[in-house]
Amino acid sequence: MKQGGFISHLRRLKRKKEPRFGVSDSIYYHMTSEYGDVLQNVEFALVSAWRHDPEIDDRLVAAALKAAINGAVPANQIAADLVDSLAGVRQFRGDISDNLWTDGLKVVLNSVHNHSNLRPGNRGYLNFAGSFIV
């Protein structure tokens, strides 16, 4: 394959790329432009928990978000405590639909993956999000 053909192939693959965790560009744009407060509520709960428990890292945050999205209980107790914190925020945000809440969790999970390599002890996402939360 010629180089120009290869580049075109890569561009086509990029366009067909599946959204990560079900977060399409339109969902991402909708959540960040219309429901930034929901994302802030989720991130506040995660960062606040981390500030109280330095054992929390990005892997536990990702595990908690995945469990909350899927209605599961994580095996790790710290991740389960994070899910409980998220459930408390969800009760507080009774003004939004379950679908909107789940989309918000997915957007935050996507952010975790964008800002972290998810290795044990990595806190790239938490440091990033924490820089915006007082």
KOLPANU-797035 format. One line per 2 residues: their letters; for each residue y, x, z of N, C-alpha, C. Coordinates in nm, 4 decimals. Layout:
a> Y/X/Z/Y/X/Z/Y/X/Z; ...
This chain:
mk> -0.1174/0.0851/0.0000/0.0000/0.0000/0.0000/0.1235/0.0895/0.0000; 0.2191/0.0601/-0.0866/0.3430/0.1365/-0.0913/0.4229/0.1116/0.0355
qg> 0.5121/0.2072/0.0677/0.5885/0.1948/0.1913/0.6709/0.0659/0.1937; 0.7364/0.0299/0.0839/0.8153/-0.0932/0.0790/0.7295/-0.2152/0.1045
gf> 0.6068/-0.2152/0.0506/0.5147/-0.3251/0.0733/0.4703/-0.3332/0.2187; 0.4519/-0.2161/0.2799/0.4113/-0.2111/0.4194/0.5219/-0.2670/0.5096
is> 0.6456/-0.2292/0.4818/0.7591/-0.2790/0.5603/0.7697/-0.4311/0.5457; 0.7539/-0.4817/0.4253/0.7584/-0.6265/0.4046/0.6471/-0.6952/0.4820
hl> 0.5293/-0.6321/0.4821/0.4163/-0.6865/0.5571/0.4503/-0.6940/0.7060; 0.5095/-0.5894/0.7604/0.5476/-0.5884/0.9012/0.6503/-0.6980/0.9317
rr> 0.7446/-0.7182/0.8421/0.8449/-0.8232/0.8626/0.7800/-0.9609/0.8635; 0.6830/-0.9821/0.7747/0.6126/-1.1110/0.7731/0.5359/-1.1320/0.9029
lk> 0.4704/-1.0270/0.9517/0.3976/-1.0381/1.0770/0.4920/-1.0705/1.1922; 0.6075/-1.0081/1.1930/0.7045/-1.0338/1.2994/0.7490/-1.1792/1.2968
rk> 0.7740/-1.2328/1.1782/0.8169/-1.3723/1.1670/0.7089/-1.4677/1.2143; 0.5822/-1.4314/1.1940/0.4706/-1.5188/1.2317/0.4249/-1.4968/1.3752
ke> 0.4882/-1.4022/1.4448/0.4467/-1.3682/1.5801/0.4490/-1.4912/1.6697; 0.3427/-1.5081/1.7427/0.3338/-1.6202/1.8361/0.4308/-1.5965/1.9508
pr> 0.4936/-1.7018/1.9982/0.5815/-1.6853/2.1133/0.5017/-1.6432/2.2362; 0.5577/-1.5539/2.3138/0.4906/-1.5053/2.4338/0.4964/-1.6128/2.5410
fg> 0.3818/-1.6478/2.5960/0.3681/-1.7469/2.7028/0.4229/-1.8831/2.6620; 0.4207/-1.9119/2.5343/0.4691/-2.0410/2.4884/0.6206/-2.0516/2.4834
vs> 0.6907/-1.9380/2.4888/0.8370/-1.9387/2.4873/0.8840/-1.9090/2.3459; 0.9099/-2.0149/2.2708/0.9649/-1.9976/2.1370/1.1125/-1.9626/2.1492
ds> 1.1707/-1.9195/2.0396/1.3140/-1.8899/2.0398/1.3948/-2.0127/2.0795; 1.3529/-2.1303/2.0345/1.4292/-2.2519/2.0660/1.4192/-2.2864/2.2146
iy> 1.3014/-2.2684/2.2753/1.2876/-2.2935/2.4194/1.3719/-2.1938/2.4969; 1.3636/-2.0670/2.4574/1.4419/-1.9635/2.5253/1.5912/-1.9962/2.5180
yh> 1.6389/-2.0293/2.3991/1.7805/-2.0598/2.3814/1.8189/-2.1838/2.4631; 1.7358/-2.2864/2.4587/1.7630/-2.4101/2.5314/1.7723/-2.3831/2.6821
mt> 1.6787/-2.3090/2.7349/1.6770/-2.2819/2.8788/1.7940/-2.1937/2.9201; 1.8235/-2.0890/2.8434/1.9304/-1.9978/2.8838/2.0684/-2.0573/2.8634
se> 2.0838/-2.1446/2.7658/2.2163/-2.2011/2.7408/2.2425/-2.3291/2.8188; 2.1399/-2.4100/2.8414/2.1595/-2.5391/2.9071/2.1103/-2.5435/3.0520
yg> 2.0141/-2.4588/3.0853/1.9515/-2.4676/3.2179/1.9433/-2.3321/3.2868; 2.0479/-2.2532/3.2707/2.0533/-2.1235/3.3374/2.0419/-2.1363/3.4885
dv> 2.0898/-2.2486/3.5427/2.0805/-2.2702/3.6870/1.9350/-2.2800/3.7331; 1.8498/-2.3375/3.6504/1.7071/-2.3466/3.6845/1.6466/-2.2069/3.6873
lq> 1.6787/-2.1262/3.5862/1.6276/-1.9894/3.5821/1.6774/-1.9102/3.7026; 1.8038/-1.9300/3.7393/1.8592/-1.8614/3.8565/1.7876/-1.9044/3.9839
nv> 1.7551/-2.0319/3.9955/1.6820/-2.0798/4.1134/1.5461/-2.0110/4.1246; 1.4755/-2.0016/4.0133/1.3439/-1.9368/4.0126/1.3589/-1.7895/4.0490
ef> 1.4520/-1.7223/3.9850/1.4695/-1.5791/4.0101/1.5188/-1.5526/4.1520; 1.6025/-1.6401/4.2040/1.6492/-1.6240/4.3412/1.5319/-1.6282/4.4387
al> 1.4403/-1.7228/4.4184/1.3230/-1.7339/4.5067/1.2384/-1.6069/4.5003; 1.2182/-1.5549/4.3809/1.1346/-1.4347/4.3645/1.2015/-1.3117/4.4245
vs> 1.3289/-1.2928/4.3952/1.4003/-1.1748/4.4448/1.4176/-1.1825/4.5968; 1.4463/-1.3003/4.6496/1.4611/-1.3152/4.7949/1.3313/-1.2797/4.8665
aw> 1.2195/-1.3254/4.8126/1.0901/-1.2924/4.8725/1.0661/-1.1418/4.8692; 1.0991/-1.0776/4.7589/1.0815/-0.9321/4.7455/1.1686/-0.8581/4.8462
rh> 1.2901/-0.9051/4.8663/1.3796/-0.8390/4.9616/1.3284/-0.8508/5.1042; 1.2504/-0.9537/5.1324/1.1912/-0.9699/5.2654/1.0546/-0.9034/5.2774
dp> 0.9899/-0.8772/5.1652/0.8575/-0.8154/5.1658/0.8508/-0.7096/5.0565; 0.8762/-0.5834/5.0924/0.8798/-0.4769/4.9913/0.7451/-0.4487/4.9235
ei> 0.6369/-0.5105/4.9692/0.5078/-0.4950/4.9015/0.5039/-0.5701/4.7689; 0.5927/-0.6661/4.7518/0.5944/-0.7451/4.6288/0.6359/-0.6565/4.5125
dd> 0.5585/-0.6646/4.4054/0.5931/-0.5922/4.2829/0.5848/-0.6883/4.1645; 0.6134/-0.6363/4.0472/0.6185/-0.7209/3.9277/0.4836/-0.7841/3.8945
rl> 0.3737/-0.7143/3.9251/0.2406/-0.7720/3.8984/0.2175/-0.8974/3.9812; 0.2588/-0.8933/4.1066/0.2426/-1.0110/4.1929/0.3333/-1.1247/4.1477
va> 0.4540/-1.0902/4.1040/0.5458/-1.1916/4.0517/0.4846/-1.2580/3.9284; 0.4307/-1.1766/3.8378/0.3683/-1.2315/3.7163/0.2484/-1.3191/3.7520
aa> 0.1678/-1.2748/3.8466/0.0514/-1.3537/3.8885/0.0954/-1.4874/3.9480; 0.2003/-1.4855/4.0272/0.2505/-1.6089/4.0882/0.3052/-1.7034/3.9820
lk> 0.3807/-1.6514/3.8873/0.4361/-1.7353/3.7809/0.3246/-1.7969/3.6965; 0.2246/-1.7165/3.6612/0.1126/-1.7699/3.5823/0.0395/-1.8794/3.6596
aa> 0.0183/-1.8566/3.7887/-0.0499/-1.9573/3.8702/0.0337/-2.0850/3.8789; 0.1641/-2.0710/3.8973/0.2507/-2.1891/3.9062/0.2528/-2.2657/3.7742
in> 0.2519/-2.1944/3.6646/0.2512/-2.2580/3.5325/0.1213/-2.3360/3.5115; 0.0118/-2.2773/3.5559/-0.1206/-2.3367/3.5329/-0.1697/-2.4252/3.6471
ga> -0.0913/-2.4399/3.7514/-0.1328/-2.5214/3.8652/-0.2493/-2.4621/3.9408; -0.2556/-2.3303/3.9451/-0.3667/-2.2609/4.0111/-0.3185/-2.1972/4.1417
vp> -0.4137/-2.1486/4.2186/-0.3830/-2.0750/4.3413/-0.4285/-1.9306/4.3207; -0.3366/-1.8354/4.3287/-0.3767/-1.6952/4.3089/-0.4666/-1.6454/4.4220
an> -0.5515/-1.5502/4.3904/-0.6418/-1.4934/4.4903/-0.5653/-1.4083/4.5916; -0.4574/-1.3446/4.5479/-0.3781/-1.2592/4.6352/-0.2868/-1.3453/4.7229
qi> -0.2879/-1.3194/4.8542/-0.2095/-1.4019/4.9479/-0.0595/-1.3891/4.9236; -0.0122/-1.2702/4.8899/0.1316/-1.2534/4.8649/0.1730/-1.3343/4.7421
aa> 0.0921/-1.3295/4.6373/0.1210/-1.4103/4.5179/0.1158/-1.5587/4.5518; 0.0218/-1.5990/4.6375/0.0129/-1.7392/4.6793/0.1380/-1.7804/4.7569
dl> 0.1902/-1.6890/4.8391/0.3142/-1.7180/4.9112/0.4311/-1.7339/4.8144; 0.4316/-1.6547/4.7084/0.5358/-1.6691/4.6058/0.5250/-1.8050/4.5367
vd> 0.4028/-1.8488/4.5096/0.3827/-1.9807/4.4489/0.4371/-2.0888/4.5417; 0.4139/-2.0733/4.6720/0.4681/-2.1694/4.7685/0.6202/-2.1708/4.7658
sl> 0.6805/-2.0533/4.7536/0.8270/-2.0452/4.7439/0.8764/-2.1161/4.6187; 0.8063/-2.0960/4.5095/0.8438/-2.1635/4.3849/0.8272/-2.3152/4.3976
ag> 0.7240/-2.3575/4.4690/0.7029/-2.5010/4.4898/0.8183/-2.5605/4.5701; 0.8708/-2.4845/4.6655/0.9858/-2.5304/4.7412/1.1086/-2.5465/4.6535
vr> 1.1279/-2.4533/4.5623/1.2399/-2.4636/4.4682/1.2185/-2.5835/4.3768; 1.0948/-2.6042/4.3352/1.0645/-2.7182/4.2479/1.0996/-2.8497/4.3158
qf> 1.0696/-2.8618/4.4429/1.1050/-2.9838/4.5167/1.2559/-3.0014/4.5218; 1.3260/-2.8922/4.5428/1.4723/-2.8948/4.5460/1.5289/-2.9398/4.4121
rg> 1.4615/-2.9019/4.3024/1.5072/-2.9346/4.1673/1.4356/-3.0578/4.1141; 1.4325/-3.1622/4.1910/1.3702/-3.2868/4.1480/1.4443/-3.3559/4.0346
di> 1.5615/-3.3033/3.9991/1.6435/-3.3632/3.8929/1.5985/-3.3256/3.7524; 1.4999/-3.2366/3.7418/1.4527/-3.1952/3.6092/1.3066/-3.2330/3.5910
sd> 1.2654/-3.2448/3.4660/1.1275/-3.2839/3.4364/1.0299/-3.1690/3.4637; 0.9036/-3.2034/3.4769/0.7999/-3.1013/3.4949/0.7938/-3.0086/3.3739
nl> 0.8106/-3.0641/3.2547/0.8072/-2.9806/3.1343/0.9210/-2.8799/3.1333; 1.0388/-2.9226/3.1733/1.1536/-2.8324/3.1784/1.1311/-2.7240/3.2835
wt> 1.0769/-2.7616/3.3985/1.0460/-2.6647/3.5035/0.9451/-2.5615/3.4523; 0.8403/-2.6083/3.3868/0.7385/-2.5169/3.3335/0.7975/-2.4252/3.2283
dg> 0.8838/-2.4775/3.1415/0.9509/-2.3922/3.0434/1.0329/-2.2840/3.1127; 1.1000/-2.3204/3.2214/1.1774/-2.2216/3.2971/1.0891/-2.1124/3.3543
lk> 0.9745/-2.1511/3.4102/0.8803/-2.0515/3.4629/0.8322/-1.9586/3.3520; 0.8068/-2.0150/3.2345/0.7603/-1.9336/3.1214/0.8677/-1.8358/3.0754
vv> 0.9924/-1.8790/3.0735/1.1020/-1.7895/3.0344/1.1132/-1.6751/3.1337; 1.1024/-1.7053/3.2631/1.1087/-1.5996/3.3645/0.9884/-1.5066/3.3510
ln> 0.8703/-1.5608/3.3277/0.7515/-1.4768/3.3080/0.7701/-1.3849/3.1875; 0.8268/-1.4378/3.0827/0.8560/-1.3555/2.9659/0.9504/-1.2413/3.0035
sv> 1.0495/-1.2700/3.0863/1.1429/-1.1676/3.1318/1.0725/-1.0605/3.2148; 0.9791/-1.1025/3.2981/0.9018/-1.0059/3.3767/0.8322/-0.9080/3.2823
hn> 0.7691/-0.9599/3.1795/0.6981/-0.8742/3.0840/0.7933/-0.7880/3.0017; 0.9136/-0.8367/2.9780/1.0114/-0.7574/2.9027/1.0701/-0.6432/2.9839
hs> 1.0717/-0.6562/3.1157/1.1379/-0.5563/3.2003/1.0417/-0.4746/3.2850; 0.9129/-0.4893/3.2639/0.8153/-0.4196/3.3468/0.6918/-0.3825/3.2663
nl> 0.6281/-0.2732/3.3077/0.4992/-0.2381/3.2481/0.3846/-0.2975/3.3303; 0.4175/-0.3652/3.4404/0.3220/-0.4350/3.5276/0.2197/-0.3429/3.5929
rp> 0.2518/-0.2160/3.6023/0.1638/-0.1257/3.6761/0.1844/-0.1491/3.8253; 0.0827/-0.1211/3.9049/0.0981/-0.1403/4.0498/0.2216/-0.0681/4.1025
gn> 0.3001/-0.1396/4.1800/0.4203/-0.0817/4.2391/0.5441/-0.0884/4.1515; 0.5292/-0.1254/4.0241/0.6455/-0.1311/3.9357/0.7331/-0.2495/3.9743
rg> 0.8629/-0.2241/3.9824/0.9591/-0.3277/4.0177/1.0749/-0.3325/3.9194; 1.0466/-0.3001/3.7950/1.1503/-0.3014/3.6918/1.2149/-0.4376/3.6771
yl> 1.1331/-0.5424/3.6732/1.1880/-0.6771/3.6618/1.2655/-0.7138/3.7879; 1.2067/-0.6895/3.9045/1.2723/-0.7274/4.0290/1.4055/-0.6547/4.0462
nf> 1.4104/-0.5280/4.0090/1.5372/-0.4546/4.0145/1.6378/-0.5122/3.9177; 1.5903/-0.5463/3.7977/1.6782/-0.6070/3.6957/1.7335/-0.7398/3.7466
ag> 1.6459/-0.8306/3.7853/1.6903/-0.9630/3.8306/1.7724/-0.9520/3.9587; 1.7322/-0.8619/4.0469/1.8027/-0.8450/4.1728/1.9456/-0.7967/4.1566
sf> 1.9735/-0.7306/4.0453/2.1098/-0.6831/4.0218/2.2067/-0.7984/3.9965; 2.1540/-0.9173/3.9661/2.2371/-1.0341/3.9398/2.2427/-1.1312/4.0577
iv> 2.1626/-1.1022/4.1610/2.1527/-1.1950/4.2742/2.2043/-1.1270/4.3999; 2.3029/-1.1909/4.4612/2.3644/-1.1341/4.5814/2.2869/-1.1743/4.7047
